[in-house]
Amino acid sequence: MKIFATRRAFTIIELLMVVAIISVLLAILLPAIGRAKDASFITQTLANLNQMKVANNSYASDYSDRVFTAIPDDAGMCAGDCTCYLGIACPSQQLLGFDTGGGLWGYWVSFGSNCPVTVGNCGNWSVLLPFTFADPGSGGTGNQSNNPYTNCFGAYQMANTKMFNTYVNSRFYDKTFFAPKDSVGMGACEFGFEGDGEYTPNPANPQFITFATYIWSPAIMMPPHILNSRATTQDQAFVGKPNLAGIGAYRAPTFGQSQYPDLKVMMLEKLWLQNRGKAPPLNGNLQTPRCWLFNEAYNSAPACLFIDGHTQVTAMNTAVIDDRRTRNQNANDSSIAGPAKGLWHRATPCGPNGWYQQDAGYDPITDQLNNEGCTSFGILTVNGIAGRDIVKSGN
């Protein structure tokens, strides 16, 4: 007698239950996986900033404890004017590096009998200045233009140039200079990561250059008097730019001048990379879309390196609250000018809204009590390196 085994198939209900269980598990696991991936990215960007700390310390040990600078110390004798300076001396050059063919790439600033290099002109002067103050509504070198990359530009955004990358890995396109969440920047220079030279030109467009995700706080690259707490719009301290004149106007300060090393940012992520939510990758509010900046959203939280060497993710909503608290505390202090009572200066040629705030933000950081606009956290810090960007370490 033969015995036949019967096969029992899943019912529709059982299949639906299995699918439902799998869906629930995925709903539980995917966010956890996403959070783990996000945490690993933050760990990597903080590790990159730790390498920046080592590089800054090495630079400082070579240059008498000074902060990185690309501009000659005596540029202030010409009030930072390129044509004047080139009439008496030659500036240093912002070099990108040698390619595999032996070609040297850089932003050349020179001409005339005083300079051995005959290429270049004053159009590249802004790459040597620590920070290019933008004069709203004005034209000319160092003033506002229609190009969002030109406004408020300067050497503070050029950490991966040869002057500094020598203290990292001597490569312009090195992953240490790019945050893992900077998908636009990482994608734009993937060719460079694989190149063998100090600098690899973009094969699609040799004139297209991608700078590092990380920037210096320009406030630490300028003498403290540039952003001093007594400067007001009324005494023309910034409007006429006398702060930027004089033999020592461009001499980089020393780290020893920092009065709040655990509260003053040294370097930070330029872009809005943390707490992005569902924000689109580019700022489409501009005629030429660019990446969102760290201060263009209330929930942004850039990874930061502080002067004392610690790293942390700093929430911009906390920075806004700290600025408000400081203004309230200094409200009756007559020794501090009104525009400098907070943590960042509101009387510079960048205008009361500060750094890049001529461009519309995704969710502009707004001081709800006083409606004073967005934050220039780490950029226009009152008293520069001697000032502070937050009021409590570990924010």
Number of C-alpha atoms within 10 A of each C-alpha: 3 4 5 6 6 6 6 6 7 9 9 9 9 11 11 12 12 12 12 12 12 12 12 11 11 13 11 11 12 11 11 12 12 11 12 12 12 16 12 13 16 21 15 17 28 21 15 19 29 18 16 25 21 14 18 23 19 15 19 16 11 10 12 10 18 21 22 24 22 22 23 18 15 19 25 21 17 19 20 25 17 21 14 13 18 21 14 12 16 19 21 14 20 23 18 25 24 19 16 14 7 10 11 13 17 17 18 21 25 26 18 14 13 13 16 10 14 13 12 14 16 15 15 19 26 23 22 24 24 27 23 24 24 26 20 14 8 11 12 10 18 23 19 22 18 10 10 17 11 16 22 25 23 21 24 26 21 26 21 29 23 23 20 24 23 16 18 19 15 19 27 31 30 22 18 24 24 24 26 21 18 20 12 14 17 22 10 14 22 14 14 22 16 11 17 11 20 24 26 24 21 16 10 7 8 9 8 11 15 18 17 24 25 28 23 26 28 26 27 34 27 27 23 22 17 23 27 21 25 18 25 20 17 9 10 14 20 22 17 12 15 14 20 23 18 15 15 17 23 27 19 23 22 19 21 13 17 21 13 19 21 22 21 29 30 29 26 26 25 23 22 23 24 20 15 14 9 6 13 11 16 15 19 15 12 13 10 12 12 15 17 22 20 24 28 25 23 23 20 24 24 25 26 28 28 22 22 16 18 18 23 19 19 20 19 25 19 16 22 25 15 19 23 20 16 17 18 13 12 17 14 11 12 10 10 17 19 21 20 24 26 26 30 26 30 27 25 27 21 25 20 17 17 24 24 22 18 15 13 14 20 18 14 17 21 17 17 11 7 8 9 14 16 24 32 25 24 29 25 27 29 28 25 31 34 23 27 25 28 25 19 10 15 12 14
